[in-house]
Structures are given as C-alpha cells and as structure tokens.
Amino acid sequence: MNERTNDDDFETVYEPTATNTICEHLVSFVGRISERDVIDLPPLYEAVDTDALEALYATAPDQWPTVVFEYAAFEVTVGQNGDISLQESAASD
C-alpha cells in the first residue's frame, strides 16, 4: 500500500481487488492513520452512503468521481484516480 504524508495530510491509493472494497480500504486506512482499531471507529455508513460509494467505485476507473465527506475527525477526499486523502478536521466523531 502506498501511503504518503504531508504535514497533516495523509494519502493512499485505492486499487480495486476481489477482496478489498473502497469502504474496507478507507476504514483500514483511517484506522492506521488514527492509530485506532477499526472496530473503535464510527460506522462509515453514518458519514456516507456506503452502498453508493461502492457503486461509484465499482465502475471503470476513468469514470470515478471525486467524493468529499467527514469521517472520524478527518475530511476524506476520494479522488478520480483512486487517491484517498485525509486531512484532520475540526469535526469530531
């Protein structure tokens, strides 16, 4: 997994596989960055429609949109090329 940091920005790239969905990848990444077990994170579905997120990123990568939402004290940006970036936000989980 490719992870880069830039001050308070954290980035990874989502690459679809048969065993790793966008939601699983995202929650795992937030857990690593926040040093929390994924079961201690709030449910992702409380921050974003997970079915819609999965459907959007199940299409061909050249059709991926950019999605931005708040989750677990981060502003999450999922980019058109599969980049996922986290920025610490003022929001709390």
Biopython code that builds the backbone (N, CA, C, O; Angstrom):
import numpy as np
from Bio.PDB.StructureBuilder import StructureBuilder

atoms = [
    (1, "MET", "N", (0.845, -1.175, 0.000)),
    (1, "MET", "CA", (0.000, 0.000, 0.000)),
    (1, "MET", "C", (0.887, 1.233, 0.000)),
    (1, "MET", "O", (1.868, 1.311, 0.738)),
    (2, "ASN", "N", (0.532, 2.175, -0.823)),
    (2, "ASN", "CA", (1.301, 3.403, -0.963)),
    (2, "ASN", "C", (0.678, 4.477, -0.081)),
    (2, "ASN", "O", (-0.461, 4.884, -0.309)),
    (3, "GLU", "N", (1.409, 4.934, 0.916)),
    (3, "GLU", "CA", (0.915, 5.986, 1.803)),
    (3, "GLU", "C", (1.936, 7.100, 1.865)),
    (3, "GLU", "O", (3.126, 6.849, 2.056)),
    (4, "ARG", "N", (1.479, 8.324, 1.705)),
    (4, "ARG", "CA", (2.349, 9.483, 1.793)),
    (4, "ARG", "C", (1.765, 10.417, 2.842)),
    (4, "ARG", "O", (0.553, 10.462, 3.049)),
    (5, "THR", "N", (2.632, 11.146, 3.487)),
    (5, "THR", "CA", (2.163, 12.150, 4.431)),
    (5, "THR", "C", (2.761, 13.488, 4.065)),
    (5, "THR", "O", (3.877, 13.563, 3.552)),
    (6, "ASN", "N", (2.022, 14.532, 4.327)),
    (6, "ASN", "CA", (2.474, 15.895, 4.092)),
    (6, "ASN", "C", (1.876, 16.730, 5.205)),
    (6, "ASN", "O", (0.733, 17.175, 5.105)),
    (7, "ASP", "N", (2.638, 16.947, 6.261)),
    (7, "ASP", "CA", (2.154, 17.632, 7.461)),
    (7, "ASP", "C", (0.927, 16.899, 8.000)),
    (7, "ASP", "O", (1.052, 15.778, 8.493)),
    (8, "ASP", "N", (-0.251, 17.509, 7.915)),
    (8, "ASP", "CA", (-1.459, 16.873, 8.434)),
    (8, "ASP", "C", (-2.266, 16.173, 7.356)),
    (8, "ASP", "O", (-3.409, 15.783, 7.596)),
    (9, "ASP", "N", (-1.688, 16.005, 6.164)),
    (9, "ASP", "CA", (-2.365, 15.302, 5.080)),
    (9, "ASP", "C", (-1.822, 13.885, 4.991)),
    (9, "ASP", "O", (-0.616, 13.667, 5.100)),
    (10, "PHE", "N", (-2.706, 12.934, 4.795)),
    (10, "PHE", "CA", (-2.317, 11.541, 4.659)),
    (10, "PHE", "C", (-2.957, 11.023, 3.378)),
    (10, "PHE", "O", (-4.125, 11.307, 3.115)),
    (11, "GLU", "N", (-2.215, 10.272, 2.585)),
    (11, "GLU", "CA", (-2.725, 9.809, 1.304)),
    (11, "GLU", "C", (-2.408, 8.345, 1.068)),
    (11, "GLU", "O", (-1.384, 7.827, 1.515)),
    (12, "THR", "N", (-3.304, 7.699, 0.364)),
    (12, "THR", "CA", (-3.122, 6.333, -0.103)),
    (12, "THR", "C", (-3.818, 6.229, -1.444)),
    (12, "THR", "O", (-4.542, 7.142, -1.841)),
    (13, "VAL", "N", (-3.611, 5.140, -2.136)),
    (13, "VAL", "CA", (-4.270, 4.916, -3.423)),
    (13, "VAL", "C", (-5.089, 3.645, -3.331)),
    (13, "VAL", "O", (-4.583, 2.596, -2.932)),
    (14, "TYR", "N", (-6.364, 3.743, -3.702)),
    (14, "TYR", "CA", (-7.247, 2.580, -3.743)),
    (14, "TYR", "C", (-7.091, 1.882, -5.086)),
    (14, "TYR", "O", (-7.257, 2.492, -6.143)),
    (15, "GLU", "N", (-6.775, 0.615, -5.028)),
    (15, "GLU", "CA", (-6.701, -0.212, -6.225)),
    (15, "GLU", "C", (-7.669, -1.373, -6.020)),
    (15, "GLU", "O", (-7.442, -2.226, -5.162)),
    (16, "PRO", "N", (-8.740, -1.409, -6.797)),
    (16, "PRO", "CA", (-9.768, -2.440, -6.596)),
    (16, "PRO", "C", (-9.215, -3.856, -6.745)),
    (16, "PRO", "O", (-8.433, -4.147, -7.649)),
    (17, "THR", "N", (-9.639, -4.716, -5.841)),
    (17, "THR", "CA", (-9.336, -6.143, -5.931)),
    (17, "THR", "C", (-10.604, -6.896, -5.571)),
    (17, "THR", "O", (-11.582, -6.304, -5.117)),
    (18, "ALA", "N", (-10.581, -8.182, -5.773)),
    (18, "ALA", "CA", (-11.753, -9.002, -5.444)),
    (18, "ALA", "C", (-11.992, -9.066, -3.944)),
    (18, "ALA", "O", (-13.103, -9.367, -3.507)),
    (19, "THR", "N", (-10.958, -8.787, -3.148)),
    (19, "THR", "CA", (-11.088, -8.924, -1.693)),
    (19, "THR", "C", (-11.015, -7.603, -0.938)),
    (19, "THR", "O", (-11.073, -7.602, 0.291)),
    (20, "ASN", "N", (-10.890, -6.483, -1.638)),
    (20, "ASN", "CA", (-10.727, -5.199, -0.959)),
    (20, "ASN", "C", (-11.644, -4.156, -1.594)),
    (20, "ASN", "O", (-11.382, -3.689, -2.703)),
    (21, "THR", "N", (-12.705, -3.795, -0.901)),
    (21, "THR", "CA", (-13.612, -2.780, -1.417)),
    (21, "THR", "C", (-13.120, -1.394, -1.015)),
    (21, "THR", "O", (-12.265, -1.259, -0.141)),
    (22, "ILE", "N", (-13.661, -0.378, -1.654)),
    (22, "ILE", "CA", (-13.293, 1.001, -1.329)),
    (22, "ILE", "C", (-13.588, 1.306, 0.141)),
    (22, "ILE", "O", (-12.796, 1.976, 0.802)),
    (23, "CYS", "N", (-14.705, 0.827, 0.649)),
    (23, "CYS", "CA", (-15.070, 1.098, 2.048)),
    (23, "CYS", "C", (-14.114, 0.409, 3.019)),
    (23, "CYS", "O", (-13.699, 1.008, 4.011)),
    (24, "GLU", "N", (-13.766, -0.837, 2.739)),
    (24, "GLU", "CA", (-12.810, -1.553, 3.595)),
    (24, "GLU", "C", (-11.447, -0.868, 3.571)),
    (24, "GLU", "O", (-10.808, -0.700, 4.609)),
    (25, "HIS", "N", (-11.021, -0.483, 2.404)),
    (25, "HIS", "CA", (-9.724, 0.190, 2.254)),
    (25, "HIS", "C", (-9.721, 1.500, 3.037)),
    (25, "HIS", "O", (-8.760, 1.806, 3.743)),
    (26, "LEU", "N", (-10.780, 2.255, 2.913)),
    (26, "LEU", "CA", (-10.885, 3.553, 3.573)),
    (26, "LEU", "C", (-10.876, 3.417, 5.094)),
    (26, "LEU", "O", (-10.128, 4.121, 5.772)),
    (27, "VAL", "N", (-11.690, 2.529, 5.628)),
    (27, "VAL", "CA", (-11.758, 2.345, 7.083)),
    (27, "VAL", "C", (-10.425, 1.829, 7.617)),
    (27, "VAL", "O", (-9.976, 2.272, 8.675)),
    (28, "SER", "N", (-9.795, 0.915, 6.916)),
    (28, "SER", "CA", (-8.497, 0.404, 7.333)),
    (28, "SER", "C", (-7.451, 1.517, 7.348)),
    (28, "SER", "O", (-6.645, 1.603, 8.275)),
    (29, "PHE", "N", (-7.465, 2.360, 6.331)),
    (29, "PHE", "CA", (-6.533, 3.481, 6.240)),
    (29, "PHE", "C", (-6.743, 4.467, 7.385)),
    (29, "PHE", "O", (-5.776, 4.896, 8.014)),
    (30, "VAL", "N", (-7.988, 4.829, 7.662)),
    (30, "VAL", "CA", (-8.287, 5.744, 8.768)),
    (30, "VAL", "C", (-7.834, 5.129, 10.091)),
    (30, "VAL", "O", (-7.287, 5.830, 10.943)),
    (31, "GLY", "N", (-8.053, 3.838, 10.269)),
    (31, "GLY", "CA", (-7.606, 3.160, 11.486)),
    (31, "GLY", "C", (-6.095, 3.242, 11.671)),
    (31, "GLY", "O", (-5.618, 3.525, 12.770)),
    (32, "ARG", "N", (-5.344, 2.996, 10.605)),
    (32, "ARG", "CA", (-3.879, 3.072, 10.691)),
    (32, "ARG", "C", (-3.414, 4.488, 11.008)),
    (32, "ARG", "O", (-2.564, 4.691, 11.874)),
    (33, "ILE", "N", (-3.976, 5.467, 10.301)),
    (33, "ILE", "CA", (-3.543, 6.850, 10.490)),
    (33, "ILE", "C", (-3.906, 7.363, 11.887)),
    (33, "ILE", "O", (-3.117, 8.066, 12.518)),
    (34, "SER", "N", (-5.087, 7.012, 12.359)),
    (34, "SER", "CA", (-5.531, 7.492, 13.674)),
    (34, "SER", "C", (-5.059, 6.588, 14.815)),
    (34, "SER", "O", (-5.310, 6.872, 15.986)),
    (35, "GLU", "N", (-4.370, 5.493, 14.461)),
    (35, "GLU", "CA", (-3.879, 4.521, 15.440)),
    (35, "GLU", "C", (-5.007, 3.977, 16.300)),
    (35, "GLU", "O", (-4.880, 3.839, 17.517)),
    (36, "ARG", "N", (-6.116, 3.670, 15.633)),
    (36, "ARG", "CA", (-7.283, 3.087, 16.302)),
    (36, "ARG", "C", (-7.662, 1.795, 15.601)),
    (36, "ARG", "O", (-7.485, 1.656, 14.391)),
    (37, "ASP", "N", (-8.178, 0.861, 16.365)),
    (37, "ASP", "CA", (-8.699, -0.367, 15.773)),
    (37, "ASP", "C", (-9.951, -0.018, 14.979)),
    (37, "ASP", "O", (-10.726, 0.843, 15.396)),
    (38, "VAL", "N", (-10.155, -0.664, 13.861)),
    (38, "VAL", "CA", (-11.314, -0.324, 13.030)),
    (38, "VAL", "C", (-12.636, -0.524, 13.762)),
    (38, "VAL", "O", (-13.613, 0.157, 13.451)),
    (39, "ILE", "N", (-12.690, -1.433, 14.718)),
    (39, "ILE", "CA", (-13.947, -1.622, 15.456)),
    (39, "ILE", "C", (-14.224, -0.467, 16.423)),
    (39, "ILE", "O", (-15.343, -0.315, 16.914)),
    (40, "ASP", "N", (-13.199, 0.343, 16.691)),
    (40, "ASP", "CA", (-13.377, 1.506, 17.554)),
    (40, "ASP", "C", (-13.747, 2.763, 16.770)),
    (40, "ASP", "O", (-14.035, 3.799, 17.369)),
    (41, "LEU", "N", (-13.741, 2.688, 15.445)),
    (41, "LEU", "CA", (-14.135, 3.824, 14.606)),
    (41, "LEU", "C", (-15.650, 3.870, 14.472)),
    (41, "LEU", "O", (-16.312, 2.839, 14.597)),
    (42, "PRO", "N", (-16.205, 5.043, 14.222)),
    (42, "PRO", "CA", (-17.649, 5.104, 13.997)),
    (42, "PRO", "C", (-17.990, 4.375, 12.700)),
    (42, "PRO", "O", (-17.140, 4.260, 11.817)),
    (43, "PRO", "N", (-19.214, 3.884, 12.574)),
    (43, "PRO", "CA", (-19.600, 3.219, 11.329)),
    (43, "PRO", "C", (-19.484, 4.181, 10.141)),
    (43, "PRO", "O", (-19.939, 5.322, 10.210)),
    (44, "LEU", "N", (-18.882, 3.717, 9.074)),
    (44, "LEU", "CA", (-18.704, 4.552, 7.890)),
    (44, "LEU", "C", (-20.050, 4.992, 7.326)),
    (44, "LEU", "O", (-20.168, 6.096, 6.794)),
    (45, "TYR", "N", (-21.071, 4.132, 7.440)),
    (45, "TYR", "CA", (-22.386, 4.470, 6.883)),
    (45, "TYR", "C", (-23.032, 5.672, 7.565)),
    (45, "TYR", "O", (-23.994, 6.235, 7.041)),
    (46, "GLU", "N", (-22.515, 6.072, 8.729)),
    (46, "GLU", "CA", (-23.034, 7.286, 9.369)),
    (46, "GLU", "C", (-22.478, 8.549, 8.721)),
    (46, "GLU", "O", (-23.012, 9.639, 8.925)),
    (47, "ALA", "N", (-21.397, 8.405, 7.933)),
    (47, "ALA", "CA", (-20.749, 9.553, 7.297)),
    (47, "ALA", "C", (-21.067, 9.659, 5.812)),
    (47, "ALA", "O", (-21.097, 10.756, 5.255)),
    (48, "VAL", "N", (-21.304, 8.519, 5.174)),
    (48, "VAL", "CA", (-21.514, 8.493, 3.725)),
    (48, "VAL", "C", (-22.371, 7.275, 3.388)),
    (48, "VAL", "O", (-22.366, 6.284, 4.120)),
    (49, "ASP", "N", (-23.094, 7.351, 2.296)),
    (49, "ASP", "CA", (-23.880, 6.216, 1.824)),
    (49, "ASP", "C", (-22.893, 5.186, 1.259)),
    (49, "ASP", "O", (-22.388, 5.347, 0.148)),
    (50, "THR", "N", (-22.630, 4.143, 2.023)),
    (50, "THR", "CA", (-21.598, 3.180, 1.635)),
    (50, "THR", "C", (-21.986, 2.390, 0.388)),
    (50, "THR", "O", (-21.120, 2.039, -0.413)),
    (51, "ASP", "N", (-23.276, 2.109, 0.214)),
    (51, "ASP", "CA", (-23.704, 1.405, -0.997)),
    (51, "ASP", "C", (-23.431, 2.262, -2.233)),
    (51, "ASP", "O", (-22.971, 1.757, -3.257)),
    (52, "ALA", "N", (-23.716, 3.558, -2.130)),
    (52, "ALA", "CA", (-23.466, 4.468, -3.256)),
    (52, "ALA", "C", (-21.967, 4.593, -3.513)),
    (52, "ALA", "O", (-21.537, 4.602, -4.666)),
    (53, "LEU", "N", (-21.167, 4.688, -2.448)),
    (53, "LEU", "CA", (-19.718, 4.792, -2.609)),
    (53, "LEU", "C", (-19.171, 3.554, -3.304)),
    (53, "LEU", "O", (-18.352, 3.663, -4.217)),
    (54, "GLU", "N", (-19.616, 2.385, -2.881)),
    (54, "GLU", "CA", (-19.183, 1.136, -3.520)),
    (54, "GLU", "C", (-19.595, 1.107, -4.990)),
    (54, "GLU", "O", (-18.810, 0.705, -5.848)),
    (55, "ALA", "N", (-20.822, 1.532, -5.279)),
    (55, "ALA", "CA", (-21.311, 1.519, -6.662)),
    (55, "ALA", "C", (-20.510, 2.478, -7.541)),
    (55, "ALA", "O", (-20.193, 2.150, -8.685)),
    (56, "LEU", "N", (-20.182, 3.651, -7.019)),
    (56, "LEU", "CA", (-19.413, 4.620, -7.792)),
    (56, "LEU", "C", (-18.041, 4.084, -8.169)),
    (56, "LEU", "O", (-17.582, 4.279, -9.294)),
    (57, "TYR", "N", (-17.388, 3.409, -7.231)),
    (57, "TYR", "CA", (-16.023, 2.939, -7.460)),
    (57, "TYR", "C", (-15.971, 1.507, -7.960)),
    (57, "TYR", "O", (-14.898, 0.905, -8.015)),
    (58, "ALA", "N", (-17.140, 0.950, -8.330)),
    (58, "ALA", "CA", (-17.188, -0.364, -8.974)),
    (58, "ALA", "C", (-17.160, -0.211, -10.493)),
    (58, "ALA", "O", (-17.061, -1.199, -11.221)),
    (59, "THR", "N", (-17.248, 1.025, -10.965)),
    (59, "THR", "CA", (-17.198, 1.296, -12.394)),
    (59, "THR", "C", (-15.751, 1.359, -12.862)),
    (59, "THR", "O", (-14.824, 1.236, -12.061)),
    (60, "ALA", "N", (-15.565, 1.548, -14.146)),
    (60, "ALA", "CA", (-14.215, 1.692, -14.701)),
    (60, "ALA", "C", (-13.546, 2.920, -14.090)),
    (60, "ALA", "O", (-14.194, 3.954, -13.930)),
    (61, "PRO", "N", (-12.248, 2.824, -13.742)),
    (61, "PRO", "CA", (-11.557, 3.948, -13.088)),
    (61, "PRO", "C", (-11.658, 5.277, -13.828)),
    (61, "PRO", "O", (-11.623, 6.328, -13.188)),
    (62, "ASP", "N", (-11.782, 5.267, -15.139)),
    (62, "ASP", "CA", (-11.881, 6.531, -15.866)),
    (62, "ASP", "C", (-13.232, 7.214, -15.668)),
    (62, "ASP", "O", (-13.446, 8.331, -16.137)),
    (63, "GLN", "N", (-14.142, 6.532, -14.968)),
    (63, "GLN", "CA", (-15.463, 7.103, -14.687)),
    (63, "GLN", "C", (-15.638, 7.473, -13.215)),
    (63, "GLN", "O", (-16.728, 7.876, -12.810)),
    (64, "TRP", "N", (-14.592, 7.343, -12.416)),
    (64, "TRP", "CA", (-14.698, 7.626, -10.985)),
    (64, "TRP", "C", (-14.860, 9.122, -10.741)),
    (64, "TRP", "O", (-14.165, 9.930, -11.357)),
    (65, "PRO", "N", (-15.774, 9.495, -9.845)),
    (65, "PRO", "CA", (-15.930, 10.903, -9.463)),
    (65, "PRO", "C", (-15.000, 11.238, -8.296)),
    (65, "PRO", "O", (-14.281, 10.370, -7.801)),
    (66, "THR", "N", (-15.018, 12.473, -7.867)),
    (66, "THR", "CA", (-14.365, 12.876, -6.632)),
    (66, "THR", "C", (-15.450, 13.018, -5.574)),
    (66, "THR", "O", (-16.464, 13.677, -5.805)),
    (67, "VAL", "N", (-15.240, 12.404, -4.418)),
    (67, "VAL", "CA", (-16.206, 12.424, -3.317)),
    (67, "VAL", "C", (-15.497, 12.966, -2.080)),
    (67, "VAL", "O", (-14.381, 12.554, -1.767)),
    (68, "VAL", "N", (-16.153, 13.895, -1.377)),
    (68, "VAL", "CA", (-15.580, 14.501, -0.168)),
    (68, "VAL", "C", (-16.612, 14.392, 0.958)),
    (68, "VAL", "O", (-17.785, 14.706, 0.760)),
    (69, "PHE", "N", (-16.172, 13.947, 2.135)),
    (69, "PHE", "CA", (-17.060, 13.848, 3.295)),
    (69, "PHE", "C", (-16.225, 13.836, 4.569)),
    (69, "PHE", "O", (-15.007, 13.660, 4.516)),
    (70, "GLU", "N", (-16.874, 14.023, 5.710)),
    (70, "GLU", "CA", (-16.228, 13.989, 7.031)),
    (70, "GLU", "C", (-16.397, 12.597, 7.633)),
    (70, "GLU", "O", (-17.480, 12.014, 7.586)),
    (71, "TYR", "N", (-15.307, 12.073, 8.199)),
    (71, "TYR", "CA", (-15.370, 10.773, 8.861)),
    (71, "TYR", "C", (-14.269, 10.681, 9.911)),
    (71, "TYR", "O", (-13.098, 10.925, 9.618)),
    (72, "ALA", "N", (-14.647, 10.333, 11.118)),
    (72, "ALA", "CA", (-13.706, 10.060, 12.217)),
    (72, "ALA", "C", (-12.670, 11.171, 12.383)),
    (72, "ALA", "O", (-11.471, 10.903, 12.472)),
    (73, "ALA", "N", (-13.138, 12.409, 12.424)),
    (73, "ALA", "CA", (-12.306, 13.600, 12.630)),
    (73, "ALA", "C", (-11.382, 13.908, 11.455)),
    (73, "ALA", "O", (-10.382, 14.606, 11.622)),
    (74, "PHE", "N", (-11.706, 13.397, 10.274)),
    (74, "PHE", "CA", (-10.957, 13.694, 9.060)),
    (74, "PHE", "C", (-11.896, 14.180, 7.969)),
    (74, "PHE", "O", (-13.053, 13.768, 7.895)),
    (75, "GLU", "N", (-11.381, 15.060, 7.125)),
    (75, "GLU", "CA", (-12.049, 15.334, 5.861)),
    (75, "GLU", "C", (-11.459, 14.333, 4.878)),
    (75, "GLU", "O", (-10.252, 14.316, 4.636)),
    (76, "VAL", "N", (-12.320, 13.508, 4.321)),
    (76, "VAL", "CA", (-11.901, 12.448, 3.408)),
    (76, "VAL", "C", (-12.193, 12.899, 1.980)),
    (76, "VAL", "O", (-13.299, 13.339, 1.669)),
    (77, "THR", "N", (-11.194, 12.783, 1.127)),
    (77, "THR", "CA", (-11.387, 13.036, -0.295)),
    (77, "THR", "C", (-10.987, 11.784, -1.051)),
    (77, "THR", "O", (-9.849, 11.324, -0.952)),
    (78, "VAL", "N", (-11.928, 11.234, -1.807)),
    (78, "VAL", "CA", (-11.638, 10.107, -2.677)),
    (78, "VAL", "C", (-11.618, 10.673, -4.086)),
    (78, "VAL", "O", (-12.645, 11.118, -4.599)),
    (79, "GLY", "N", (-10.449, 10.656, -4.707)),
    (79, "GLY", "CA", (-10.268, 11.309, -5.993)),
    (79, "GLY", "C", (-10.587, 10.436, -7.186)),
    (79, "GLY", "O", (-10.815, 9.232, -7.062)),
    (80, "GLN", "N", (-10.599, 11.065, -8.333)),
    (80, "GLN", "CA", (-10.938, 10.403, -9.587)),
    (80, "GLN", "C", (-9.968, 9.305, -9.975)),
    (80, "GLN", "O", (-10.335, 8.401, -10.726)),
    (81, "ASN", "N", (-8.762, 9.360, -9.494)),
    (81, "ASN", "CA", (-7.780, 8.336, -9.841)),
    (81, "ASN", "C", (-7.573, 7.317, -8.720)),
    (81, "ASN", "O", (-6.620, 6.539, -8.766)),
    (82, "GLY", "N", (-8.452, 7.312, -7.715)),
    (82, "GLY", "CA", (-8.348, 6.363, -6.615)),
    (82, "GLY", "C", (-7.537, 6.867, -5.438)),
    (82, "GLY", "O", (-7.394, 6.164, -4.437)),
    (83, "ASP", "N", (-6.998, 8.088, -5.546)),
    (83, "ASP", "CA", (-6.282, 8.661, -4.406)),
    (83, "ASP", "C", (-7.263, 8.925, -3.276)),
    (83, "ASP", "O", (-8.342, 9.473, -3.498)),
    (84, "ILE", "N", (-6.893, 8.541, -2.086)),
    (84, "ILE", "CA", (-7.682, 8.849, -0.892)),
    (84, "ILE", "C", (-6.814, 9.720, -0.014)),
    (84, "ILE", "O", (-5.709, 9.330, 0.363)),
    (85, "SER", "N", (-7.312, 10.905, 0.313)),
    (85, "SER", "CA", (-6.549, 11.774, 1.208)),
    (85, "SER", "C", (-7.375, 12.089, 2.437)),
    (85, "SER", "O", (-8.596, 12.228, 2.381)),
    (86, "LEU", "N", (-6.669, 12.197, 3.545)),
    (86, "LEU", "CA", (-7.275, 12.543, 4.823)),
    (86, "LEU", "C", (-6.631, 13.828, 5.311)),
    (86, "LEU", "O", (-5.410, 13.975, 5.287)),
    (87, "GLN", "N", (-7.454, 14.737, 5.746)),
    (87, "GLN", "CA", (-6.984, 15.946, 6.412)),
    (87, "GLN", "C", (-7.689, 16.019, 7.735)),
    (87, "GLN", "O", (-8.903, 15.828, 7.812)),
    (88, "GLU", "N", (-6.932, 16.297, 8.790)),
    (88, "GLU", "CA", (-7.573, 16.435, 10.081)),
    (88, "GLU", "C", (-8.553, 17.574, 10.019)),
    (88, "GLU", "O", (-8.256, 18.636, 9.473)),
    (89, "SER", "N", (-9.731, 17.351, 10.582)),
    (89, "SER", "CA", (-10.763, 18.388, 10.561)),
    (89, "SER", "C", (-11.146, 18.763, 11.973)),
    (89, "SER", "O", (-10.760, 18.095, 12.933)),
    (90, "ALA", "N", (-11.894, 19.819, 12.094)),
    (90, "ALA", "CA", (-12.361, 20.268, 13.406)),
    (90, "ALA", "C", (-13.512, 19.414, 13.907)),
    (90, "ALA", "O", (-13.844, 19.450, 15.092)),
    (91, "ALA", "N", (-14.130, 18.637, 13.003)),
    (91, "ALA", "CA", (-15.257, 17.785, 13.386)),
    (91, "ALA", "C", (-14.769, 16.635, 14.258)),
    (91, "ALA", "O", (-13.648, 16.153, 14.097)),
    (92, "SER", "N", (-15.605, 16.210, 15.162)),
    (92, "SER", "CA", (-15.266, 15.053, 15.987)),
    (92, "SER", "C", (-16.160, 13.898, 15.623)),
    (92, "SER", "O", (-17.255, 14.096, 15.096)),
    (93, "ASP", "N", (-15.695, 12.663, 15.903)),
    (93, "ASP", "CA", (-16.534, 11.512, 15.604)),
    (93, "ASP", "C", (-17.422, 11.271, 16.769)),
    (93, "ASP", "O", (-18.228, 10.341, 16.748)),
]
sb = StructureBuilder()
sb.init_structure("model")
sb.init_model(0)
sb.init_chain("A")
sb.init_seg("    ")
for serial, (resi, resn, name, xyz) in enumerate(atoms, 1):
    if name == "N":
        sb.init_residue(resn, " ", resi, " ")
    sb.init_atom(name, np.array(xyz, "f"), 0.0, 1.0, " ", f" {name:<3s}", serial, name[0])
structure = sb.get_structure()
